[in-house]
Structure formats: C-alpha cells, structure tokens
Amino acid sequence: MKNKVEQLQKKISDYQRFGFILLAVSTFFYLGLVLPVEDKNFIQSITLGIASTTCLGFTALMYNVVRKCKTQLQELSE
C-alpha cells in the first residue's frame, strides 16, 4: 500500500508539471495570435488559435487526472 501511495504522489507531481508546461505553451501560442505581425495571414492565425485551444484542452485533462489521483490518494489514506 505504501508503494501505491508513492506512485500516486509521483503521478500527481508529474501531471501537475505537464499541465503547467502545457499552460505556458498555450500562452505563447496565444501571444503569437494576438500580437500584430505584418507577415501573418489568416491560415497562420487559425493554426495558432487551434494550437492554443488544444493545449488548453490538454491542460484541463492533466488537471482532471490530478484531481482523480488526489481522490484515490485520499481513499487510500482513510
């Protein structure tokens, strides 16, 4: 049981890091979308918007997994 708790704690920290990194990447994509550049065309704007939204979706997925792991960790500790 102690091994299972350690594994869950490692998963929680890993998924939190992944979520934070994806949030940072999404921020950079969004900045690329909103900053005015002369060479940027419509296709590039759409691509940056889709990439930003996709990264935000994966960020939400990572934090959802963290929430589930924390629930499992609480159940194991009881």
N, C-alpha and C positions, 0 to 999 in steps of 0.2 A: 504494500500500500504506500510506503514511503517513496518507492521508486515511481509510482503513478503520480504522486503529488509533485515530485521534482520534474517529471516530464510535462505536466500541465503548466507548471510555473515557467519552464523554458519555452513552451509553446506560446504562452501569453506574452512573454517579453519579445519573442521573435515576431509575432503578428502585430504587436504594437509598433515595433520598428518598421516593419513592412508598410503599415498604414501611414506612419509619419513620412516615410520616404515617398510613397505614392502621393500624399498630400502636397509635398514640396514640388514634385514633378508636375502635378496638376497646376500648381500656382505658376510655375514657369511657362507652361503651355498657355494659360490664361493671359499672362502678361504679354506673351507673343501675339495673342489675339487682339488685345485692346490697344497696344502701343501702335501709333501710326508709323507705317513704313511705306515708302513710295512704290517699292517693287512688289508688294504683297497683292496677290489677286484673290478672286473670290474662292477658288479651289483651295488655296492655302489657308484662308480664313476658316472655311468649313472643316478642313483637316485639323487645324488647331483646336477648334471648338469641340469636335468629336473626341480628340485625344484628351482634352481636359475633362470632358464629361465621363469618359471611360475610366480615367484614373480616379476620379471622384467616386465612381461606382465601385471600383475595386477597393478603395479606401473604406467605404461603408461596409463592404463584405469582410474586410480584415477585422474591423472593429466589432462586427457582428460575431465573428468567430471568437474574438477575445471575450465577448460577453458570455458566450456559451461555455467557454473554458472556465471562466470565473465561476459560473453557476455549478459546473461539475466539481470544481475545487472546493466550493462551499459544501456541496453534498458529501464529498469525501471526508471533510474535516468534522462533520457532525456525527 
